[in-house]
Amino acid sequence: MSEPIYRLNRGPAKCALDLGDGSERGEYVNQDYILGKLGRPHRAITLMYCYYPLDEGWPGRASVVHAHDDVKFAWDYPYDDYFPYTGGLNGSPDSETFEKMQDVRRHGQDVLLTLTIDPHVSDEHLIAIAEDLRPYGRVILRINHEATGDWFSFNKRCSYKEVADFFVRASRTIKEHAPNVQTIICIGGIEAMDAKEMTKEQEFAATIPAADIWSVDKYMALHWGWPFDVAERGGNSHARHSIGFTYDTAKLSFLRFKELNGGVEKPMYMSEFNADGDVVGPYDQCRMMHEFVERLKNDDGWLKGISFYQFRDAGRLGLEIEDPNNKYVGIEQPILKAYKEEMLDDPYFSPADECAEAVELPVKLRWGSSEDAEGIAFEMPLESDPHFFEVYFEDELLSGNFIFEVNGKWFYKAPGVKCIDCMSAFFGKEARESFTFKLYAPPATGKNDPAQGEGWEKDYYYELRKMPRFRVLFEPVEVKSKED
């Protein structure tokens, strides 16, 4: 290739997009499927787990080992009905929990781990969790979320002050042993327009400086009685809020966090966000998301991250819903197309990729996180609409792990894969004279490599010694049939 190669620097979006993938309401969906559906990686994928190692039945799933006819609510089990976190003390770093984390990171995304923890566990358990997370780069850890509620097991076992004290202890201990981890405090925040304080503000005051990130979960509509009842008008297991109320109470929460932190800002997230289709149906779900997004983009940038809950849901809180005949099959909802067009493809929610100086091979690529990385880019000319566009990764590139962009769509190349067909990047698009080809190299195993030396917990390096080969044809292989 004759085009010059440039270093590509990645920075954060104005407001990053995260995506929930699996919870008490749905199964985990692999990142190959999600990337193919949505066209680009997210900043982070939210994985939801619980850790109650002192309980009878652990590490079984609560709804399995404690199944009972008297259960009438999603949180009526002895411990929370999330996927069990199978690491920690006496756990295995090779278990399914970590296979999912590796899947997330190989595809150029960070792990946002939501973890409910029994506040009675010792520091030994917390140190073991920290050691689990050290190889996974810049992990974002949300400990005992929605902590001012009354539904999770940790709230039923402890006072609010005890839950807050545990957050401070857990946050401090884990970050001491895993400096790559940032912690989120997620509480109810301001829950009424005329409220002067956040819910349980005094009890949770110490968590505000202890956390790296502040958060609230905000649903414009939610059916919390699912799956034990059906949302019907006049019922008491669901609610719908106005877009203005949802937006304003979230922003007021941020301002109150800041005030309680002596005027010093920290990043503010909405760690769960949606409008439940059980309550508003599929079309109002799209409309409400649109109106919220428009208001956010026209404000002053106070929100740094928002996580859509979730990709595939057994109810109606997903971009897809689970096929009731097969939970591993998704049925696309109108919100998926709306989410992709109005959020995922919008520059406001996209990481900033900027070309820097020209470079020559070999070049060292750095993967810090989905918001801090160094790759390569070059201008790709086009004669016309391609009929074939394939990217070949040969020789030492065969073992490489890459995410790359062709004509605005992102693709993944796993270790051992030689060729990626990229024609889907041109379907439904008008021909352009050229586009910028971009490439990054996240860790091939999904884990950082201690052998790379100082700072290995935060940065992973790959030496790119040659460029992939492109097979681009602008007409069919055979233009005429034998009979012509």
C-alpha positions as CSV (number, residue, x, y, z in Angstrom):
1,M,0.0,0.0,0.0
2,S,1.2,3.5,-0.9
3,E,-1.0,5.6,1.4
4,P,0.8,7.0,4.5
5,I,0.0,5.5,7.9
6,Y,-0.8,7.7,10.8
7,R,-0.9,7.1,14.6
8,L,-4.5,7.1,15.8
9,N,-5.2,8.5,19.3
10,R,-8.4,7.6,21.1
11,G,-10.0,9.9,23.7
12,P,-13.3,9.8,25.6
13,A,-16.7,10.7,24.3
14,K,-18.6,13.7,25.6
15,C,-20.9,11.1,27.2
16,A,-19.8,7.5,27.0
17,L,-22.3,4.7,26.1
18,D,-22.3,1.4,28.1
19,L,-24.6,-1.5,27.6
20,G,-26.0,-4.0,30.1
21,D,-25.6,-7.6,29.0
22,G,-27.3,-10.2,31.2
23,S,-28.9,-9.9,34.6
24,E,-31.6,-11.5,36.6
25,R,-33.8,-10.7,33.6
26,G,-31.8,-12.2,30.8
27,E,-28.9,-14.3,29.6
28,Y,-25.5,-13.0,28.5
29,V,-25.2,-12.5,24.7
30,N,-21.7,-12.9,23.2
31,Q,-20.0,-9.8,21.9
32,D,-19.6,-11.0,18.3
33,Y,-23.4,-11.0,18.0
34,I,-23.8,-7.6,19.6
35,L,-21.1,-6.0,17.5
36,G,-22.6,-7.4,14.3
37,K,-26.0,-6.1,15.3
38,L,-25.0,-2.6,16.5
39,G,-21.9,-1.8,14.4
40,R,-19.5,-0.5,16.9
41,P,-18.2,-1.4,20.4
42,H,-19.4,0.3,23.5
43,R,-17.3,2.1,26.1
44,A,-18.1,-0.7,28.6
45,I,-20.3,-3.7,29.0
46,T,-22.1,-4.0,32.3
47,L,-22.0,-7.5,33.8
48,M,-24.2,-8.1,36.8
49,Y,-23.1,-10.6,39.5
50,C,-23.6,-11.3,43.2
51,Y,-21.1,-12.6,45.9
52,Y,-22.6,-14.2,49.0
53,P,-20.0,-16.9,49.7
54,L,-21.1,-17.3,53.4
55,D,-24.6,-18.4,52.4
56,E,-26.1,-21.8,52.2
57,G,-26.5,-22.9,48.5
58,W,-23.7,-20.7,47.3
59,P,-22.5,-20.5,44.5
60,G,-25.7,-21.7,43.0
61,R,-28.1,-19.3,41.3
62,A,-30.5,-18.1,44.0
63,S,-33.6,-18.8,41.9
64,V,-32.4,-22.3,41.3
65,V,-31.1,-23.5,44.7
66,H,-33.8,-21.5,46.6
67,A,-36.7,-22.0,44.3
68,H,-40.0,-21.9,46.2
69,D,-43.7,-21.4,45.4
70,D,-43.9,-18.5,47.9
71,V,-41.5,-16.3,45.9
72,K,-43.6,-13.4,44.6
73,F,-40.9,-10.8,43.8
74,A,-37.6,-10.9,42.0
75,W,-35.7,-10.3,45.2
76,D,-37.6,-12.7,47.5
77,Y,-34.6,-15.1,47.7
78,P,-32.1,-15.4,50.5
79,Y,-29.5,-13.7,48.3
80,D,-29.7,-11.7,45.1
81,D,-30.7,-13.5,41.9
82,Y,-27.8,-12.4,39.7
83,F,-25.3,-14.7,38.1
84,P,-23.0,-15.9,41.0
85,Y,-19.5,-14.3,40.9
86,T,-17.4,-17.4,40.8
87,G,-14.1,-15.7,41.6
88,G,-13.1,-14.3,45.0
89,L,-11.8,-16.4,47.9
90,N,-11.8,-20.1,46.9
91,G,-13.1,-19.2,43.5
92,S,-11.6,-19.9,40.1
93,P,-10.1,-17.3,37.7
94,D,-10.9,-19.6,34.8
95,S,-14.6,-19.8,35.5
96,E,-17.5,-18.5,33.3
97,T,-17.4,-15.1,35.0
98,F,-14.0,-14.3,33.6
99,E,-14.7,-15.8,30.2
100,K,-17.3,-13.1,29.8
101,M,-14.9,-10.4,30.9
102,Q,-12.4,-11.6,28.4
103,D,-15.0,-11.6,25.7
104,V,-15.8,-8.0,26.5
105,R,-12.2,-6.8,26.5
106,R,-11.1,-8.7,23.4
107,H,-13.8,-6.7,21.5
108,G,-12.3,-3.4,22.6
109,Q,-14.6,-2.6,25.5
110,D,-14.1,-2.1,29.2
111,V,-15.6,-4.2,32.0
112,L,-18.2,-2.4,34.1
113,L,-18.8,-5.0,36.9
114,T,-21.9,-4.6,39.0
115,L,-21.4,-6.7,42.0
116,T,-23.7,-7.1,45.0
117,I,-21.6,-8.3,48.0
118,D,-22.5,-9.6,51.4
119,P,-21.3,-6.8,53.7
120,H,-20.2,-9.4,56.2
121,V,-17.3,-10.7,54.1
122,S,-13.8,-10.2,55.4
123,D,-11.1,-8.2,53.8
124,E,-9.6,-11.5,52.7
125,H,-12.5,-11.9,50.3
126,L,-12.2,-8.3,49.0
127,I,-8.4,-8.8,48.4
128,A,-9.2,-12.0,46.4
129,I,-11.7,-10.0,44.3
130,A,-9.0,-7.4,43.7
131,E,-6.5,-10.0,42.6
132,D,-9.2,-11.4,40.2
133,L,-9.6,-7.9,38.6
134,R,-6.0,-6.9,38.3
135,P,-5.4,-8.4,34.8
136,Y,-8.6,-6.8,33.3
137,G,-7.3,-3.3,32.6
138,R,-9.4,-0.3,33.6
139,V,-12.3,-2.1,35.3
140,I,-15.2,0.0,36.6
141,L,-16.7,-1.6,39.7
142,R,-20.2,-0.8,40.9
143,I,-20.5,-2.2,44.5
144,N,-23.9,-2.7,46.0
145,H,-25.8,-0.5,43.7
146,E,-29.2,1.2,44.4
147,A,-27.9,1.1,48.0
148,T,-30.7,3.3,49.4
149,G,-33.4,0.8,48.4
150,D,-34.8,-2.0,50.4
151,W,-34.9,-4.9,47.9
152,F,-31.3,-6.3,47.7
153,S,-30.1,-8.8,50.3
154,F,-27.3,-6.5,51.6
155,N,-30.0,-4.0,52.6
156,K,-32.0,-6.6,54.4
157,R,-28.9,-7.8,56.4
158,C,-27.5,-4.4,57.4
159,S,-28.5,-0.8,58.2
160,Y,-27.9,1.9,55.6
161,K,-25.0,3.2,57.6
162,E,-23.5,-0.3,57.6
163,V,-24.0,-0.7,53.9
164,A,-22.3,2.7,53.4
165,D,-19.4,1.8,55.7
166,F,-18.9,-1.5,53.8
167,F,-18.7,0.4,50.5
168,V,-15.9,2.6,51.8
169,R,-14.0,-0.4,53.1
170,A,-14.5,-2.5,50.0
171,S,-13.6,0.4,47.7
172,R,-10.5,1.2,49.6
173,T,-9.3,-2.4,50.0
174,I,-9.9,-3.4,46.3
175,K,-8.2,-0.3,44.9
176,E,-5.2,-0.8,47.2
177,H,-4.6,-4.2,45.6
178,A,-5.9,-3.5,42.1
179,P,-4.9,0.1,41.2
180,N,-6.6,-0.4,37.8
181,V,-10.1,-0.5,39.3
182,Q,-12.4,2.5,39.7
183,T,-15.4,2.3,42.0
184,I,-19.0,3.6,41.6
185,I,-21.3,4.6,44.3
186,C,-24.9,4.2,43.1
187,I,-27.7,5.5,45.4
188,G,-31.1,6.9,44.9
189,G,-30.0,10.5,44.7
190,I,-32.6,13.3,44.5
191,E,-36.0,11.6,44.2
192,A,-38.3,14.6,44.3
193,M,-38.1,18.0,42.5
194,D,-38.5,19.9,45.8
195,A,-36.0,17.7,47.8
196,K,-33.2,19.5,49.4
197,E,-31.2,16.3,50.2
198,M,-30.6,13.0,48.5
199,T,-32.2,9.9,50.0
200,K,-30.3,8.6,53.0
201,E,-27.8,11.4,52.4
202,Q,-26.3,11.5,55.9
203,E,-25.8,7.7,56.1
204,F,-24.0,7.7,52.7
205,A,-22.0,10.9,53.1
206,A,-18.7,9.1,53.4
207,T,-19.2,7.1,50.2
208,I,-19.1,10.3,48.0
209,P,-15.4,11.1,48.4
210,A,-14.5,7.4,48.6
211,A,-15.9,6.6,45.2
212,D,-14.3,7.5,41.9
213,I,-17.6,7.8,40.1
214,W,-21.1,8.9,41.2
215,S,-24.2,7.3,39.8
216,V,-28.0,7.0,39.9
217,D,-30.2,4.5,38.1
218,K,-33.1,6.2,36.3
219,Y,-35.9,4.5,34.4
220,M,-38.4,6.8,32.7
221,A,-40.8,3.8,33.1
222,L,-40.3,0.5,35.0
223,H,-42.4,-2.6,35.7
224,W,-40.6,-3.9,38.9
225,G,-43.3,-6.5,39.4
226,W,-42.0,-8.5,36.4
227,P,-42.2,-11.5,36.0
228,F,-44.7,-12.2,38.7
229,D,-47.5,-10.0,37.4
230,V,-48.6,-8.1,34.3
231,A,-48.5,-4.3,34.2
232,E,-52.1,-3.1,33.9
233,R,-53.5,0.4,34.3
234,G,-54.2,1.1,37.9
235,G,-51.7,-1.5,39.1
236,N,-49.1,-0.8,41.8
237,S,-46.1,-2.7,40.5
238,H,-45.0,-0.2,37.8
239,A,-44.6,3.5,37.2
240,R,-44.1,6.0,34.4
241,H,-42.3,9.3,34.9
242,S,-42.0,12.3,32.6
243,I,-38.8,12.9,30.7
244,G,-38.3,16.1,32.5
245,F,-38.7,14.6,35.9
246,T,-36.2,11.8,35.1
247,Y,-33.7,14.2,33.6
248,D,-34.0,16.9,36.2
249,T,-33.7,14.6,39.3
250,A,-30.6,12.9,37.8
251,K,-28.9,16.3,37.2
252,L,-30.0,17.6,40.6
253,S,-28.4,14.4,42.1
254,F,-25.1,15.3,40.4
255,L,-25.2,18.8,41.7
256,R,-25.9,17.6,45.2
257,F,-23.0,15.0,44.9
258,K,-20.7,17.9,43.9
259,E,-21.9,20.1,46.8
260,L,-21.3,17.3,49.3
261,N,-17.8,16.8,47.8
262,G,-16.8,20.4,48.6
263,G,-17.6,21.6,45.1
264,V,-15.1,19.2,43.4
265,E,-16.6,17.3,40.5
266,K,-16.3,13.6,39.8
267,P,-17.7,11.8,36.8
268,M,-21.4,11.2,36.9
269,Y,-23.1,8.2,35.3
270,M,-26.6,6.9,34.8
271,S,-25.7,3.2,35.3
272,E,-29.2,1.9,34.3
273,F,-31.4,3.8,31.9
274,N,-34.5,2.9,29.8
275,A,-38.2,3.2,29.5
276,D,-39.9,-0.2,30.2
277,G,-41.9,-1.4,27.2
278,D,-44.1,-3.3,29.6
279,V,-45.5,0.1,30.7
280,V,-45.2,2.4,27.6
281,G,-45.1,-0.1,24.7
282,P,-42.4,-0.2,21.9
283,Y,-43.2,3.2,20.3
284,D,-43.3,5.4,23.3
285,Q,-40.2,3.7,24.5
286,C,-38.4,5.1,21.4
287,R,-40.0,8.5,21.7
288,M,-39.0,8.9,25.4
289,M,-35.4,7.9,24.7
290,H,-35.3,10.4,21.8
291,E,-36.6,13.3,24.0
292,F,-34.2,12.4,26.8
293,V,-31.3,12.3,24.5
294,E,-32.1,15.6,22.8
295,R,-32.3,17.3,26.2
296,L,-29.0,15.8,27.3
297,K,-27.1,16.9,24.2
298,N,-28.4,20.5,24.6
299,D,-27.3,20.7,28.2
300,D,-23.9,21.5,29.7
301,G,-22.1,18.1,29.6
302,W,-22.7,17.2,33.3
303,L,-23.3,13.5,32.5
304,K,-20.2,11.5,31.5
305,G,-21.7,8.0,31.0
306,I,-25.0,6.3,30.4
307,S,-25.7,2.6,30.4
308,F,-28.7,1.2,28.5
309,Y,-30.3,-1.6,30.3
310,Q,-30.1,-4.0,28.6
311,F,-29.2,-5.7,25.2
312,R,-31.6,-8.8,25.4
313,D,-34.3,-9.0,28.1
314,A,-36.8,-11.6,29.0
315,G,-39.3,-8.8,29.5
316,R,-39.4,-5.5,27.6
317,L,-36.3,-3.8,28.9
318,G,-34.1,-4.8,26.0
319,L,-33.0,-3.8,22.5
320,E,-34.1,-7.3,21.9
321,I,-36.5,-9.5,23.8
322,E,-35.8,-13.2,24.4
323,D,-37.8,-15.6,22.3
324,P,-40.0,-17.3,24.8
325,N,-39.4,-20.6,23.0
326,N,-35.6,-20.2,23.1
327,K,-33.9,-17.8,25.5
328,Y,-30.8,-17.8,23.3
329,V,-32.7,-16.2,20.4
330,G,-33.4,-12.5,20.3
331,I,-36.3,-10.7,18.8
332,E,-35.3,-7.2,17.7
333,Q,-37.4,-4.3,19.0
334,P,-37.9,-0.9,17.5
335,I,-35.8,0.6,20.2
336,L,-32.7,-1.2,18.8
337,K,-32.8,0.8,15.5
338,A,-33.6,4.0,17.4
339,Y,-30.8,3.4,19.9
340,K,-28.3,2.8,17.1
341,E,-29.3,5.8,15.1
342,E,-29.9,8.3,17.9
343,M,-27.2,7.3,20.4
344,L,-24.6,4.8,19.2
345,D,-24.0,6.5,15.9
346,D,-24.1,10.1,17.3
347,P,-20.7,11.8,17.7
348,Y,-21.8,13.1,21.1
349,F,-21.7,9.5,22.4
350,S,-18.8,8.3,20.3
351,P,-15.1,8.1,21.4
352,A,-12.9,10.7,19.8
353,D,-10.4,9.2,17.3
354,E,-7.8,11.6,16.0
355,C,-5.0,11.1,13.6
356,A,-1.6,12.3,14.7
357,E,1.8,12.0,13.2
358,A,2.8,9.8,10.3
359,V,4.5,6.5,11.4
360,E,6.4,3.7,9.7
361,L,6.2,0.0,10.6
362,P,6.9,-1.5,12.9
363,V,4.8,0.6,15.3
364,K,3.9,-0.2,18.9
365,L,0.2,0.0,19.6
366,R,-1.1,0.7,23.1
367,W,-4.5,-0.3,24.5
368,G,-5.2,1.5,27.8
369,S,-9.0,1.4,27.6
370,S,-11.9,2.0,25.2
371,E,-11.3,5.7,25.9
372,D,-7.5,5.8,25.9
373,A,-5.7,3.9,23.2
374,E,-3.2,4.3,20.3
375,G,-3.8,2.6,17.0
376,I,-3.1,3.3,13.3
377,A,-5.2,4.8,10.5
378,F,-4.8,5.6,6.8
379,E,-7.0,6.9,4.0
380,M,-8.6,4.2,1.9
381,P,-9.6,5.3,-1.7
382,L,-12.5,3.8,-3.5
383,E,-13.1,3.8,-7.3
384,S,-16.8,3.0,-6.9
385,D,-19.1,0.8,-4.8
386,P,-17.1,-2.4,-4.0
387,H,-18.5,-5.8,-4.9
388,F,-16.0,-7.5,-2.6
389,F,-14.2,-6.0,0.4
390,E,-12.1,-8.5,2.4
391,V,-9.3,-7.9,4.9
392,Y,-6.7,-10.6,5.3
393,F,-4.5,-11.0,8.4
394,E,-1.6,-13.2,7.4
395,D,1.7,-14.4,8.9
396,E,2.2,-12.9,12.4
397,L,-1.1,-11.0,12.0
398,L,-2.9,-14.3,12.1
399,S,-2.4,-14.6,15.9
400,G,-3.3,-10.9,16.5
401,N,-6.5,-9.6,18.1
402,F,-7.9,-6.5,16.4
403,I,-10.9,-4.2,16.1
404,F,-11.0,-2.1,13.0
405,E,-13.3,0.3,11.2
406,V,-14.3,0.1,7.5
407,N,-16.6,2.8,6.1
408,G,-18.0,3.7,9.5
409,K,-18.6,0.1,10.7
410,W,-16.5,-1.7,13.2
411,F,-15.4,-5.3,12.9
412,Y,-13.6,-7.8,15.1
413,K,-10.7,-10.1,14.1
414,A,-10.1,-12.9,16.7
415,P,-6.7,-14.7,17.0
416,G,-6.5,-17.4,14.4
417,V,-8.9,-15.8,12.0
418,K,-7.4,-15.0,8.6
419,C,-10.1,-13.2,6.6
420,I,-12.9,-10.8,7.5
421,D,-15.6,-10.0,4.9
422,C,-16.5,-6.3,5.4
423,M,-19.1,-5.9,2.7
424,S,-21.8,-5.2,5.3
425,A,-20.1,-1.8,5.8
426,F,-21.3,-0.8,2.4
427,F,-24.9,-2.2,2.4
428,G,-27.4,0.6,2.1
429,K,-24.7,3.3,1.9
430,E,-23.9,5.6,-1.1
431,A,-20.5,5.3,-2.6
432,R,-17.7,7.5,-1.3
433,E,-14.4,8.4,-2.9
434,S,-12.5,7.4,0.3
435,F,-12.8,6.7,4.0
436,T,-10.4,6.3,6.9
437,F,-9.5,2.8,7.9
438,K,-8.8,2.5,11.6
439,L,-7.3,-0.3,13.7
440,Y,-6.6,-1.0,17.4
441,A,-5.2,-4.0,19.1
442,P,-6.9,-4.9,22.5
443,P,-5.4,-7.8,24.4
444,A,-5.8,-11.1,22.6
445,T,-6.6,-13.1,25.7
446,G,-8.8,-10.3,27.1
447,K,-6.3,-9.9,29.9
448,N,-3.3,-7.6,30.3
449,D,0.2,-9.3,30.4
450,P,2.3,-9.0,33.6
451,A,5.4,-9.8,31.5
452,Q,5.1,-6.4,29.8
453,G,6.5,-4.8,33.0
454,E,5.6,-1.7,35.0
455,G,2.1,-0.4,34.4
456,W,0.9,-3.7,33.0
457,E,-2.4,-3.4,34.9
458,K,-3.4,-0.4,32.9
459,D,-1.8,-0.7,29.5
460,Y,-1.4,-3.5,27.0
461,Y,1.0,-3.3,24.0
462,Y,1.2,-4.9,20.6
463,E,3.9,-4.4,18.0
464,L,2.4,-4.1,14.5
465,R,5.0,-5.2,12.0
466,K,3.0,-5.3,8.8
467,M,-0.4,-4.2,7.5
468,P,-3.3,-6.4,6.7
469,R,-3.9,-7.1,3.0
470,F,-7.1,-5.8,1.3
471,R,-8.9,-7.6,-1.5
472,V,-11.2,-5.0,-3.0
473,L,-13.0,-5.7,-6.3
474,F,-15.3,-3.2,-8.0
475,E,-17.2,-5.7,-10.1
476,P,-18.3,-9.3,-9.8
477,V,-15.6,-12.0,-10.3
478,E,-17.3,-13.0,-13.5
479,V,-19.1,-10.2,-15.4
480,K,-20.5,-12.4,-18.1
481,S,-21.8,-15.9,-18.0
482,K,-20.4,-18.6,-20.2
483,E,-23.5,-18.5,-22.4
484,D,-23.1,-14.8,-23.3
